[in-house]
Amino acid sequence: MNFVEELRWRGMLHDMMPGTEELLEKEQVSAYLGIDPTADSLHIGHLCGVMMLRHLQRCGHKPLALIGGATGMIGDPSGKSLERNLLDEETLHHNQEAIKRQLAKFLDFESDAPNRAELVNNYDWMKNFTFLDFAREVGKHITVNYMMAKDSVKKRLSGETRDGLSFTEFTYQLLQGYDFLYLNQTKGCKLQMGGSDQWGNITTGTELIRRTNGGEAYALTCPLITKADGGKFGKTESGNVWLDARYTSPYKFYQFWLNVSDNDAARYIKIFTSLTKEEVEALTAEHEAAPHLRVLQKRLAKEVTIMVHSEEDYNAAVEASGILFGNATSEALRKLDEDTLLAVFEGVPQFEVSKDLLESGAKAVDLFTENAAIFPSKGEMRKMVQGGGVSLNKEKLEAFDRLVTTSDLLDGKYLLIQRGKKNYYLVIVK
């Protein structure tokens, strides 16, 4: 497989230096991509870069995932308006370990293949590097004029932000450039990849290598992923969509991909899955023939959820989706863990009642009118129950005066009431 061709048809190629494609065709290339360890989980904003490493390895080349333990202590000015918080060593180490576990789902770190992936941390070679050494070995090769010409520096200096640019951030491109030089000298790394906003930092690295030892060094970037409407990809009302289930449940993760627009689904299925060109073309044709079936979104959500989480998590997410939008059973509802239950019914009206009411049993008609105002009157509730339009925990309520007890509780503290086809209410029993 031709790596550049693979990126090209997937819409994952933004810029590359002349000679990059020829290099990749003639030999096995070690290439690296930097990942910022400011959290102990990646989010889907990192996924395009991670998929570049995955495709690189599938095409027979060697991926190096660089955790920016040192650079993470400083912060990259590219595209940022504020200097970032500095992290301590213990936090960085914890974040690195967590990120490696996530990357292992995408890359082969364990086999004895010559192109197995490696994780490196620039803190390892920067921690004992003195300022004097840095000034001599790195600073003398790159002029201030060269550094000032970078877009990321120019924007910050042109007064777009109130605080200007600190010296710490100004030196960032030299630090990133030194990473490339170090990996070039110690691991024969000839290619650095990243998002298009990293072009300036990456080319500083190629320039540093050229001026230091005349070595071969190339740059390749992917476009920054956006939504078709121009909005920021990966941001929801509740913030980032994380790869760690502690921060974004597999159900919510699945729902994110399921709910993207048709235009976005057509782009994302190329970028965020390993499906072949033929498979993607067949799915796209099927989708265009019947857009209402959302074939692309369903397949995209399946592929990414299984890749990031597991098939079991994917199946549970599909089942959970069926509870809200399909004809799921009471049994399926009871199988949900509390986090997924709350994620599925996020945004539905909620009421709180005291557990004491249910200890000896409360009539449904009293409970759902007086204690939780789901129905405006007992008469209306009686009428809806008689017409078969009320369910408790996905089971049709046969009698409006049926006793509701603690044995009806989901996860020991919830009741789910459905009024008609689409109106859900969650009663939290405390």
N, C-alpha and C positions, 0 to 999 in steps of 0.2 A: 504493500500500500504506500502511496505517495502522500506524505504528511501534509504538504502545502496544498495539494489538490483536495485532500480530505477537509482541511479547514476552509478552503475556498467554496466548495459546494454547500458547506454547512453555514456559510455566512459568518465565519469566525476569523476572517483575515482582514486586518485593517491596514497595517503597514509592515513592510519588511525591508531590510537593507539589501542592496544588490548583492548577488552571490549566495544568498541564504538558501534558495531552492536548490541550486547546483550542489552546495555542500551536503544538503540532506539526501540528495540522490546518490552521492558518491560514497558515503561512509556512514557508519553508525555514529550518531552525534549525541553527546551529552548536553542537555539543555536544562536550564533552571528557571524557576518562577518563584518570586518571593511572596510569602504570606505573612500578614501582619498578626502577631499574637496578642492583640489587645483584649481578646475574650477567650474563654475556654471552649468555644464552639465556632465553627465556620457558619456563615449564613449564605443564603442563595446568591448574594452578590459576589461571593467567592467562586461560585460553581463554574462560571465560564472558564476561568483560569485553570481550575482543577480538571475540567474536561479537556482542556488543551494538553495537559500533562498525560491524561488517560489516552487520548488519541495518539500522542507522541509515542507512548510505550507500545500501543497496539501496532504502530507502524514500524516497530523494531528499534526505536531509539531509546536512549536512557534518560529518564526524568529525574531531576534533582528538585525536591521540594525544599525551599529555603525558608526556615522560620526566622523572622527578623527579630531575634532576641535583643540584639544591640540597637538596630535601627528603630525597633518598637519602643525603645527607651527615649527616643528623640521625637519622632513624628515627621511625616512626609508632608511638605507644603502643597503637593500637587492637588489641585481641586479643593483644598480645604481653606476655610476662612479663619480658623482658629488653631493655635498651637495645641497639641493634644496632651492629655495627662501622661505623666511618666510612670512606668510600672516598676515594681521592685522585682528582684531576682527570683524570689520564691513564687510570685504570681506568674511570672513569665515561664518558669519551669513547669508549673501546673498546666498552664495554657498549652504549652508545646506538647505535652503528653496527650492531652485531650484531642488536640488537632491531629496528631499522628494516628490515633485510633480511628478518627473519621476518614482520613486520607487512605487508610488501609482498605476501605471499602471500594475505592476507585482504582488504586494502584497496587501492583505486585511488589511488595517489599521483601517477601520471604523466600522466593525461589532462588535457585542458583543460576538463573538465566543471566547472560552477560549484560542484559539491559534491565536488570531488576532496579526498582526505584530506590533512591536513598533520601533520607531526611537529614538536612544539615541545619545548623543554627549559627548565624553570624556572630553571636555572642562568644562562641568558642574561640574564634580567632581575633575578635576585637577586644576582649576583656583585658589582655595584657599588652595591648598595643599603646605605647605612650603617645602623648600629643606631639612630642618632638619627632618620634619615628614617623608619625602620620604626616607631619609637615614636610619632612625630608622625602619620604617614599611616595607620597601621593600628591601633596599640595604643589610640589615644584613642577609636576607634569601638566597641570591644568591651569589655564589662566583665568583670572577673575572675569575678563571680557567674555570668555567662552561660557562661564557659568551664568553671567548676567543676561546672556542672550536667550536663555531657556524661558519658554512661555510661563512655566510655573513660578519662576522668580519674577519675571516682568509684571505679571498680574498682581502679585503681592506688593511690588514696589510702586505700582502706578497709582496707589491710593484707593484701590477697590475695597480695602479693609482698613480699619482704623489703626490697627496695631503694627502695620508694616510687617517686616520679616526679621525674625531673630537670627543671630549668627548661627545658633544651633541648627535651625532649619535650613539656613543657607548652605551649611556644610553637608546636608543630607545627600545631595547628589554625588558628592565625593565618597561618602561612606558606601552608598549603593554601588558606585563605580568600583570601589575597592573589593566588594564582595565578588564581583564578576572577575576581577583580576586574580583574586585569591583562588577562586574555583577554576579558573583557566590554568593557573600554574600547578595546582595540586590535584585536580581531577580531570584535566583536559577538556573542561567545559568551553564550548565555542559559541553557544547560543543562549541569549536571555530572552524570556517571553514575559508578557504582562498585558495589562489593559492599555488602551491607546493613551490614557493620561500619563502613562509611565515612559512614553517614548523619550522624553528629554533625559530622564535619569538613566535609562538603558543605554542610550547613545553616549552618555558620559563614560559609561563603563567600557564601551567598545573603543572609545578614543584613548582612555587610560591604558588599555592593553596595547593598543597600537604604539603609543608613545613610550611605554615602559619596556616592552620586550618585542615589539613588532609582530605579536601573535595574531592569529586569525580570531576574529570575534564578530558576531552578527546579532541582529536584533529583529524580533518579530512581535507584533502586537495584535490583540483582538479588539473589536469595537466595544465600547461601553454599551451594555445591554439596556435598552429602554423599552417602554411600552409603546404600542402603536399610537396612542394618543399623546405621546411625548412625556408622559409621567415617569416617575422614577421606578425602575424595576425592583421588585423584592421588598418594597415598603408597603405595609398595610397600616390600617388605623392603629393597630396595637404594636407597630414597630416592625423590626426585621423579622423575616421568616428564617428561623434557625434550623440547622441540621440536627441539633441535639433535642431529643424528645422532651427533655426537662423544660425547654424554653418554648418550643412549638410542638404540640402533640402531633403524632403521625396523622391523626384525623384532620387537623387544621392544615398540616403540610399538604396532604392529599387534596383538600378542598381548594387550596391556593391555586394549584395547577389545573384543577378541574374547572375553575371559574375564569380562566384567562379568555380573552376575546379570540374570535376565529383567526384574525390576522396574527395575533401574538402566538397562538398555538402552532400555526404553520411555521413560524420562525423558531420557536423554542424547541420543537420536537427535533429539529436538526442540531441545535446547540447543546441541549441537555440530555440527549440519549445517545446510545451507541448503535441505534438502528441504521441499517444500510440505506444507501440512496434509493435502491429499488423498493425497500419496505416503506420508506417515507413517501415516495411518489405514489405508491398504491394506496396508502392511508389518506393522502391528500385528495386523490381522485374520489375515493369513497366518501370523504367528508364533503367535497364539493357537490356530489350527487344528492346528499341528504344532510345538509348542515344542522338540521334540528336534532339529529342523533348525536352530535358532538363527538364523533369518532376520534378526531385528533386530540381533543382535550382528555378524553377517557384514557387513550393509550399513553399520552404524555404523562398524565398523573400516575398511571400504573408503573411505567418504566422508572420514573424518578423516585417514587415512593419505595419501590423494591430496592433500587440501587442505594438509597440513603438509609433506609430503615430495614425492612425485610418483607418477604412475601406474606408472612403472617400479619404484620402490621398493615399491609395493603388490604388484605382480605377483611380485617377488622374495620378498616376505614370505609370500605365499600358497604359493609354490613351496617355500620353506624349511619352512613348516608341514607341507606334504605329506610331507616327508622323515621327520619324526618320527611323524606320525599316519596317513600314507597309504602308497601303494605307489610311492613315488618311485624313480627310477632312479639308477644310479651316476653317470650323466652330470649329473643335477640336483645331486647331492651335490658333484661336483667344481666346479660353477659357483659354489658359495658362497664368499664371501670369508671370511677367517679370523674376523673379528669376528662375522659372522652364524653361522658354524659353531659357535663357542664359545657364542653366545647360545642357539642351538637346543638344544645338548646340555649346557646349564648344569644342574648337579645330577646328571648321570649319573655313575656311578663312573668314576674316572680312574686310569690307571696310567702310570708313566714307565719307559721302557726306553732303553738306550743305542743310539745310531745305529750303532755298530760292529757290533752283532748283525746289522743288515740289509745291511751293505755287501756281504757275500758271500752273503747269503740265510740265513734261519732257517726251520726247519720250523714251520708254523702250530701244530702240536700241542705243540711245545716252547715256542714263544713265548707261547702263551696259557694255559699251565699253570704253567711254571716261572718265566718272566720277568714275566708279568702274570697274576695268579691269577684269570682270568675263569672258568675251569672247575676244579672241585676235583680232577679226575684226568684223565689222558690217555684212560683207557677211556671216561669219560663224554663227553669231547669227541668221540672217534671215533664213538661211538654217535649223538650228535646230528648230526654231519656226515653220516653215512650216511643218517639220516632226513630230511636236507634242512633242518635247523633252524638252520643257522649261516650268517651272511652276513659278508663282509668288504667294507667300503665299498659296501654295498647290492648286492653281487653274491654269489649263493649260492656257498658254499665247496664245491667238488666233491670235493676230496681233503683229508683231515685232515693229510697230510704235505706239502701244497703249500708251495713256498718263498715266503716273504714277503720282498720286497726294498725298497730305497729307492724304486723306481719305483711302488710301491703307495701311497706317502705322499700324503695330502691336504695341500695348502699346504706341502709339503716337510717336514711334521713330525707328521701325525696319521694314525691308523688308527681306523676305526670298526667295531666288532664288534657284531653283533646276534645275540643268543641267544634263539631262539624269536621270538614276535611282538613282544613289548614290552620286552625287556631289552636296553638299549644300554650299551656300554662304550667309552670313549675312551682310546686309548693314545697318549701324547705321547712322541715320539721325540726325544731330545736328544743 
